[in-house]
Amino acid sequence: MELKDKILQTGTTVVGVIAKDAIVIGADKRATAGGLFIAHKRFDKVFLLTDKISVATAGNVSDIQLLLKVTQAELKLKKLRTRTEPTVKQAANLFATLTYENIRKFSPLIAITAFIIGGKDNRGYWLYEISPDGSVAEHKDFVAVGSGSILAYGVLESQYKKGLSKDEAVQLVIKALNAAMQRDTATGSGLDIVVIDAKGARKVLEEEAEMVLKEVKK
């Protein structure tokens, strides 16, 4: 089985959307073991790398946590050494390098991880996908990863349009995640949403996300 196909078994759904003046990244909060057993119902999958860059994660939890810690440390060191803010592409390339090295280490356990990285730098807004094999793909509109990604793509393909406002992008991400939560048993237990705009990256309060979700379900 191809590595990229294996990510469909990781039991999550993460989505990224580019708006006119923002990037919105979201994920569900359910962690599974063995594909069907719900191991954790309140697991964070979207993290702030810097005050302007965020990453959504899918895959083996232990590998994700290690790569996240290493990447955050490397980006901080780079900022201290160069006295410049890291770009979104630099963050994506760093994740890709670590993912590539991690998957090729000799181990009885296969390290399967995938990431969606979005953010703002002095060149604009950017959205990248890091596949389980360490490859990098830039997306100009939207991207979804995980076991519920096929369901999420159905919503994204039909409802995305260029020039979405920030609020519209938040609603679209929640709609895509809701579609996955309805049919993918490994996706669910809440929403984890981050918005990156001119003011920086911030997490959407869970209460706000749940209110939007209720409107989506009507």
C-alpha positions as CSV (number, residue, x, y, z in Angstrom):
1,M,0.0,0.0,0.0
2,E,1.3,3.5,-0.9
3,L,2.2,5.7,2.1
4,K,-0.2,8.4,0.9
5,D,-3.0,5.8,1.0
6,K,-2.2,4.8,4.6
7,I,-2.9,8.3,5.9
8,L,-6.6,7.5,5.2
9,Q,-6.4,5.0,8.0
10,T,-5.1,7.5,10.6
11,G,-8.6,8.4,11.8
12,T,-8.9,12.1,11.6
13,T,-9.9,15.0,9.2
14,V,-7.9,18.2,8.8
15,V,-8.8,21.0,6.4
16,G,-7.2,24.2,5.2
17,V,-8.8,27.0,3.2
18,I,-7.4,30.2,1.7
19,A,-9.6,33.3,2.0
20,K,-9.3,36.7,0.6
21,D,-7.5,38.1,3.7
22,A,-6.9,35.0,5.8
23,I,-6.0,31.3,6.1
24,V,-8.4,29.0,8.1
25,I,-7.2,25.6,9.3
26,G,-9.4,23.1,11.2
27,A,-9.6,19.6,12.5
28,D,-11.8,17.3,14.6
29,K,-10.7,16.4,18.2
30,R,-11.1,12.6,18.2
31,A,-8.0,10.4,18.6
32,T,-8.5,6.7,17.7
33,A,-6.5,3.5,18.3
34,G,-6.6,0.5,16.0
35,G,-8.8,2.4,13.6
36,L,-12.1,2.1,15.5
37,F,-11.5,2.5,19.3
38,I,-11.9,6.1,20.5
39,A,-8.8,6.7,22.6
40,H,-9.3,10.4,23.3
41,K,-12.2,12.8,22.7
42,R,-10.5,16.1,23.4
43,F,-7.2,15.8,21.5
44,D,-5.8,19.0,20.0
45,K,-4.6,18.6,16.4
46,V,-4.1,22.3,15.3
47,F,-1.1,24.1,16.8
48,L,0.6,27.5,16.5
49,L,4.2,27.3,15.3
50,T,4.7,31.1,15.5
51,D,2.4,34.0,15.9
52,K,1.6,33.9,12.2
53,I,2.0,30.2,11.2
54,S,-0.1,27.3,12.2
55,V,-0.1,23.5,11.5
56,A,-2.8,20.8,11.6
57,T,-1.7,17.2,12.2
58,A,-2.7,13.7,11.2
59,G,-1.0,10.4,11.9
60,N,0.9,8.6,14.7
61,V,0.6,10.8,17.8
62,S,4.1,10.1,19.2
63,D,5.7,11.0,15.9
64,I,3.6,14.1,15.5
65,Q,4.5,15.3,19.0
66,L,8.2,14.8,18.4
67,L,8.3,16.5,15.0
68,L,6.2,19.4,16.3
69,K,8.6,20.0,19.2
70,V,11.7,19.8,17.0
71,T,10.2,22.1,14.4
72,Q,9.1,24.7,17.0
73,A,12.6,24.7,18.5
74,E,14.3,25.0,15.1
75,L,12.1,27.9,14.0
76,K,12.8,29.7,17.3
77,L,16.6,29.2,16.8
78,K,16.4,30.5,13.3
79,K,14.7,33.6,14.5
80,L,17.3,34.2,17.1
81,R,20.2,33.6,14.7
82,T,18.9,35.6,11.8
83,R,16.8,38.1,13.6
84,T,14.1,37.5,10.9
85,E,10.7,35.9,11.0
86,P,10.6,32.4,9.4
87,T,8.5,32.2,6.2
88,V,5.7,29.8,5.8
89,K,7.6,27.9,3.1
90,Q,10.6,27.5,5.4
91,A,8.4,26.0,8.1
92,A,6.8,23.7,5.5
93,N,10.2,22.6,4.2
94,L,11.5,21.9,7.7
95,F,8.5,19.7,8.4
96,A,9.0,17.9,5.1
97,T,12.7,17.2,5.8
98,L,11.9,15.8,9.3
99,T,9.0,13.7,8.0
100,Y,11.2,12.3,5.2
101,E,13.9,11.4,7.7
102,N,11.4,10.0,10.2
103,I,9.7,7.6,7.7
104,R,13.0,6.2,6.6
105,K,14.5,5.4,10.0
106,F,14.7,1.7,10.7
107,S,11.9,0.8,13.1
108,P,9.4,-2.0,13.7
109,L,6.7,0.7,13.7
110,I,6.1,2.7,10.6
111,A,6.0,6.4,11.3
112,I,3.0,7.9,9.4
113,T,2.5,11.6,9.7
114,A,0.9,14.3,7.5
115,F,0.6,18.0,8.0
116,I,-1.3,21.0,6.7
117,I,0.7,24.3,7.3
118,G,-0.8,27.7,6.7
119,G,0.3,31.2,7.6
120,K,1.2,34.7,6.6
121,D,4.6,36.2,5.9
122,N,5.9,39.3,4.1
123,R,5.0,37.7,0.8
124,G,1.4,36.9,1.5
125,Y,-0.8,34.0,2.7
126,W,0.3,30.4,2.0
127,L,-1.1,26.9,2.4
128,Y,1.1,23.7,2.2
129,E,0.5,20.0,2.5
130,I,3.2,17.7,3.8
131,S,2.5,14.1,2.8
132,P,3.5,11.0,4.7
133,D,6.5,10.5,2.4
134,G,7.9,14.0,3.1
135,S,6.8,15.6,-0.1
136,V,5.5,19.2,-0.2
137,A,2.6,20.6,-2.2
138,E,1.4,24.2,-2.2
139,H,-2.3,24.7,-2.5
140,K,-3.9,27.9,-3.8
141,D,-7.4,27.2,-2.6
142,F,-8.0,24.4,-0.2
143,V,-6.7,21.0,1.0
144,A,-8.0,18.1,3.2
145,V,-6.1,15.2,4.8
146,G,-7.1,12.1,6.8
147,S,-9.7,9.4,6.9
148,G,-12.6,11.8,6.3
149,S,-10.8,13.9,3.7
150,I,-12.8,12.4,0.8
151,L,-16.1,13.5,2.4
152,A,-14.6,16.9,3.2
153,Y,-13.4,17.4,-0.4
154,G,-17.0,16.9,-1.6
155,V,-18.0,20.0,0.4
156,L,-14.9,22.0,-0.5
157,E,-15.1,21.3,-4.3
158,S,-18.8,22.3,-4.4
159,Q,-18.8,25.3,-2.2
160,Y,-15.3,27.0,-2.4
161,K,-15.1,30.2,-4.4
162,K,-12.2,32.7,-4.9
163,G,-12.3,35.7,-2.6
164,L,-14.0,34.1,0.4
165,S,-14.2,36.4,3.4
166,K,-12.6,35.2,6.7
167,D,-16.0,34.3,8.2
168,E,-17.1,32.5,5.1
169,A,-13.9,30.5,5.1
170,V,-14.5,29.5,8.8
171,Q,-18.0,28.4,7.9
172,L,-16.7,26.3,4.9
173,V,-14.0,24.6,7.0
174,I,-16.7,23.7,9.6
175,K,-19.1,22.5,6.9
176,A,-16.3,20.2,5.5
177,L,-15.4,18.8,8.9
178,N,-19.1,18.3,9.7
179,A,-19.5,16.2,6.5
180,A,-16.7,14.0,7.6
181,M,-18.0,13.7,11.2
182,Q,-21.4,12.5,9.8
183,R,-20.0,9.6,7.9
184,D,-16.4,8.8,9.1
185,T,-16.5,7.1,12.5
186,A,-12.9,8.1,13.2
187,T,-13.7,11.8,12.9
188,G,-15.6,13.7,15.6
189,S,-15.8,14.8,19.3
190,G,-15.5,18.5,18.6
191,L,-13.7,21.1,16.5
192,D,-10.3,22.7,16.6
193,I,-10.1,25.8,14.4
194,V,-7.3,28.4,13.8
195,V,-7.6,31.6,11.8
196,I,-4.5,33.4,10.5
197,D,-5.0,37.0,9.3
198,A,-3.3,40.4,9.4
199,K,-3.5,40.3,13.2
200,G,-1.7,37.0,13.5
201,A,-2.8,33.4,14.3
202,R,-5.5,32.7,16.9
203,K,-7.6,29.8,17.9
204,V,-11.4,30.2,17.4
205,L,-13.1,29.6,20.8
206,E,-14.7,26.2,20.8
207,E,-18.0,27.8,21.8
208,E,-17.9,30.0,18.7
209,A,-17.1,27.0,16.5
210,E,-20.0,25.0,18.0
211,M,-22.4,27.8,17.4
212,V,-21.4,27.9,13.7
213,L,-21.7,24.1,13.6
214,K,-25.3,24.3,14.9
215,E,-26.1,26.8,12.1
216,V,-24.5,24.5,9.5
217,K,-26.7,21.6,10.7
218,K,-30.0,23.5,10.4
